[in-house]
Amino acid sequence: MNPYVSLVEFWVRFDSKIEAQRQDLLADNNLLHSLPSLKSDHSLKKHTRDVYTHDNFYIFQDKFWIRCLNYGVKGMKEGDGEEIFHVTNNIENKGKL
């Protein structure tokens, strides 16, 4: 700001900065007190929901969803605290039943 800014221009700039801070605080509050909705019940997505910000989680979920359309989980087994997924490519296996 400079000393030659009119009162109206000062007020408009001040108001826009306050609104930006308000939006940041609302986003932080939303991040702390809510969970993003899941498109499917998958342990990897549940984990990423807990560690990513809401915006980054939704980006991940969209990309994950697109990948799941091309690949399918053929089977899963658990052991030694790990989950092992057997994945098949649905595009290559289309028509092979």
BAFI-3210 file (N, C-alpha, C; in Angstrom, 3 decimals, decimal comma, padded with zeros to 6 digits):
// residues 97
n [1|2|3|4|5|6|7|8|9|10|11|12|13|14|15|16|17|18|19|20|21|22|23|24|25|26|27|28|29|30|31|32|33|34|35|36|37|38|39|40|41|42|43|44|45|46|47|48|49|50|51|52|53|54|55|56|57|58|59|60|61|62|63|64|65|66|67|68|69|70|71|72|73|74|75|76|77|78|79|80|81|82|83|84|85|86|87|88|89|90|91|92|93|94|95|96|97]
n.u [000,847|000,373|000,733|-001,052|-003,328|-006,787|-009,489|-011,597|-010,384|-008,479|-010,220|-011,464|-009,278|-008,465|-010,773|-010,829|-008,501|-009,128|-011,283|-009,926|-008,292|-010,299|-011,367|-009,148|-008,990|-011,454|-011,025|-008,893|-010,190|-012,151|-010,498|-009,443|-011,679|-013,330|-013,907|-013,011|-015,334|-015,569|-015,318|-015,266|-014,912|-011,932|-008,838|-006,415|-007,325|-008,613|-006,430|-004,993|-006,853|-006,597|-004,027|-003,594|-004,326|-007,666|-008,120|-005,921|-006,457|-008,867|-007,923|-006,154|-008,037|-009,667|-007,816|-007,095|-009,551|-009,954|-007,826|-008,652|-010,733|-009,468|-007,991|-008,302|-008,845|-007,769|-007,394|-006,682|-004,393|-003,481|-000,732|001,936|001,450|000,943|-000,876|-001,468|-002,110|-003,447|-003,359|-005,110|-005,089|-007,753|-008,266|-006,524|-007,435|-010,018|-012,759|-011,693|-012,884]
n.v [-001,175|002,279|005,738|007,199|005,907|005,655|005,833|004,105|002,258|001,208|-000,021|-001,990|-003,630|-004,398|-005,758|-007,908|-009,275|-010,032|-011,753|-013,757|-014,775|-015,744|-017,798|-019,507|-020,227|-021,563|-023,713|-024,979|-025,670|-027,406|-029,427|-030,405|-031,329|-033,044|-035,777|-036,735|-037,994|-041,391|-043,072|-045,766|-048,628|-049,104|-050,170|-048,812|-046,330|-045,471|-045,094|-043,051|-041,038|-040,310|-039,220|-037,353|-033,969|-032,668|-031,701|-032,824|-035,511|-035,912|-035,560|-037,741|-039,815|-039,633|-040,279|-042,832|-044,152|-044,105|-045,740|-048,131|-048,836|-049,888|-051,961|-054,887|-056,418|-059,549|-061,246|-061,409|-061,598|-061,872|-061,381|-061,423|-058,797|-057,486|-056,640|-058,352|-057,884|-059,398|-058,451|-057,877|-057,008|-055,534|-054,716|-056,174|-058,716|-058,757|-060,360|-062,817|-065,205]
n.w [000,000|-000,564|000,484|-001,043|-001,775|-002,239|000,158|-000,458|-002,236|-000,481|001,374|-000,225|-000,902|001,686|002,565|000,735|001,470|004,092|003,564|002,151|004,195|005,873|004,296|004,212|006,933|007,223|005,502|006,826|009,222|008,234|007,299|009,679|011,102|009,655|007,355|004,047|001,584|000,542|-002,592|-002,865|-000,710|000,334|001,600|001,047|000,164|002,451|004,121|002,735|002,901|005,524|005,647|003,590|002,496|002,077|-000,561|-001,989|-001,511|-002,947|-005,554|-005,713|-005,303|-007,599|-009,648|-008,798|-009,022|-011,817|-012,605|-011,413|-013,026|-015,201|-014,176|-012,171|-008,980|-008,423|-006,336|-002,766|-000,079|003,349|005,494|007,836|008,702|006,334|003,358|000,459|-002,859|-005,733|-008,943|-011,967|-015,408|-016,831|-019,440|-021,141|-020,567|-021,428|-022,781|-022,332|-020,583]
ca.u [000,000|001,098|-000,082|-001,941|-004,462|-008,038|-010,114|-012,391|-009,465|-007,938|-011,243|-011,650|-008,112|-008,544|-011,876|-010,453|-007,512|-009,861|-012,040|-008,963|-007,932|-011,466|-011,438|-008,061|-009,383|-012,520|-010,414|-008,159|-011,176|-012,740|-009,482|-009,260|-012,885|-014,163|-013,212|-013,561|-016,141|-014,916|-016,113|-015,326|-014,341|-010,648|-007,925|-005,456|-008,001|-008,839|-005,157|-004,675|-007,804|-006,092|-002,740|-003,606|-005,317|-008,884|-007,937|-005,016|-007,135|-009,815|-007,128|-005,720|-009,182|-010,079|-006,837|-007,214|-010,799|-009,706|-006,976|-009,426|-011,574|-008,633|-007,412|-009,168|-008,175|-008,121|-007,409|-005,899|-004,074|-002,861|000,285|003,029|001,045|000,855|-001,947|-000,917|-003,183|-003,156|-004,041|-005,194|-005,406|-009,059|-008,248|-005,886|-008,196|-011,391|-013,140|-011,166|-013,636]
ca.v [000,000|003,546|006,750|007,895|005,043|006,207|005,054|003,052|001,225|000,562|-000,881|-003,136|-004,520|-004,916|-006,716|-009,115|-010,006|-010,656|-012,874|-014,821|-015,390|-016,482|-019,032|-020,378|-020,766|-022,536|-024,912|-025,646|-026,255|-028,544|-030,475|-030,970|-031,853|-033,858|-036,718|-036,772|-039,176|-042,407|-043,646|-047,204|-049,011|-049,714|-049,835|-047,808|-045,038|-045,071|-044,586|-041,768|-040,060|-039,865|-038,519|-036,274|-032,909|-033,001|-031,445|-033,836|-036,799|-036,013|-035,762|-039,134|-040,709|-039,636|-041,050|-044,221|-044,662|-044,337|-046,928|-049,314|-049,216|-050,657|-053,101|-055,484|-057,223|-060,948|-061,867|-060,741|-062,404|-061,116|-062,116|-060,631|-057,396|-056,924|-057,075|-058,566|-057,908|-059,945|-057,528|-058,278|-055,921|-055,842|-054,453|-057,302|-059,937|-058,614|-061,421|-064,084|-065,573]
ca.w [000,000|-000,521|001,167|-001,978|-002,092|-001,719|001,222|-001,089|-002,708|000,715|001,943|-001,112|-000,714|003,046|002,596|-000,006|002,285|005,208|003,000|001,849|005,473|006,332|003,517|004,685|008,237|006,999|004,915|007,898|010,126|007,524|007,261|011,015|011,738|008,773|006,485|002,687|001,303|-000,282|-003,677|-002,607|000,574|000,021|002,697|000,596|000,142|003,838|004,627|002,117|003,430|006,819|005,577|002,594|002,642|001,350|-001,996|-002,545|-001,471|-004,057|-006,771|-005,664|-005,465|-009,008|-010,422|-008,353|-009,600|-013,244|-012,693|-011,039|-014,150|-016,116|-013,481|-011,165|-007,969|-008,624|-005,025|-001,751|001,089|004,420|006,217|008,399|008,767|004,986|002,473|-000,878|-003,834|-007,056|-009,834|-013,359|-016,339|-017,418|-020,882|-021,798|-020,312|-021,896|-023,707|-021,825|-019,371]
c.u [000,895|000,184|-001,081|-003,145|-005,715|-008,611|-010,927|-011,488|-008,837|-008,949|-011,463|-010,501|-008,152|-009,610|-011,518|-009,420|-008,188|-010,648|-011,116|-008,536|-009,084|-011,585|-010,353|-008,419|-010,501|-011,974|-009,638|-009,113|-011,824|-011,769|-009,349|-010,483|-013,801|-013,283|-013,827|-014,367|-015,405|-015,862|-016,260|-014,625|-013,059|-009,639|-006,892|-006,085|-008,307|-007,562|-004,842|-005,633|-007,304|-004,824|-002,708|-004,552|-006,532|-008,700|-007,045|-005,655|-008,093|-009,089|-006,681|-006,885|-009,652|-009,121|-006,896|-008,441|-010,617|-008,853|-007,751|-010,359|-010,800|-008,068|-008,398|-008,352|-008,688|-008,212|-006,537|-005,587|-003,341|-001,839|001,399|002,701|000,943|-000,396|-001,354|-002,080|-002,672|-004,019|-004,012|-005,597|-006,687|-009,077|-007,655|-006,716|-009,636|-011,694|-012,605|-011,886|-013,324]
c.v [001,242|004,615|007,453|007,050|005,650|005,288|003,894|001,917|000,474|-000,439|-002,140|-004,124|-005,189|-006,012|-008,012|-009,935|-010,709|-011,860|-014,049|-015,532|-016,222|-017,816|-020,017|-021,016|-021,793|-023,831|-025,688|-026,334|-027,486|-029,718|-031,171|-031,721|-032,659|-034,790|-036,652|-038,053|-040,102|-042,871|-045,146|-047,485|-049,799|-049,260|-048,778|-046,420|-044,559|-044,482|-043,211|-040,681|-039,479|-039,019|-037,367|-035,158|-033,294|-032,822|-032,501|-035,223|-036,951|-036,180|-037,219|-040,080|-040,772|-040,454|-042,533|-044,873|-044,986|-045,587|-048,198|-049,754|-050,087|-051,926|-053,625|-056,296|-058,643|-061,667|-061,097|-061,736|-061,528|-062,001|-061,190|-059,142|-056,712|-057,431|-057,179|-058,741|-058,512|-059,174|-058,064|-057,070|-056,280|-055,631|-055,638|-058,570|-059,847|-059,716|-062,770|-064,419|-066,960]
c.w [000,000|000,074|000,254|-002,400|-001,469|-000,649|000,652|-001,565|-001,545|001,269|001,091|-000,945|000,661|003,132|001,870|000,771|003,462|004,716|002,671|003,133|006,021|005,596|003,942|006,022|008,102|006,423|005,971|008,866|009,504|007,508|008,615|011,540|010,819|007,952|005,093|002,472|000,336|-001,380|-003,504|-001,290|000,322|001,067|002,296|000,605|001,559|004,433|004,046|002,589|004,751|006,706|004,583|003,025|001,817|-000,157|-002,640|-002,527|-002,646|-005,398|-006,840|-005,952|-006,918|-009,865|-010,071|-008,992|-011,073|-013,427|-012,373|-012,154|-015,133|-015,481|-012,451|-010,184|-008,107|-007,281|-004,065|-000,648|002,086|005,110|006,665|008,415|007,417|004,290|001,078|-001,840|-005,139|-008,047|-011,256|-014,206|-017,077|-018,936|-021,620|-021,670|-020,788|-022,933|-023,293|-020,530|-018,946]
res [m|n|p|y|v|s|l|v|e|f|w|v|r|f|d|s|k|i|e|a|q|r|q|d|l|l|a|d|n|n|l|l|h|s|l|p|s|l|k|s|d|h|s|l|k|k|h|t|r|d|v|y|t|h|d|n|f|y|i|f|q|d|k|f|w|i|r|c|l|n|y|g|v|k|g|m|k|e|g|d|g|e|e|i|f|h|v|t|n|n|i|e|n|k|g|k|l]
***
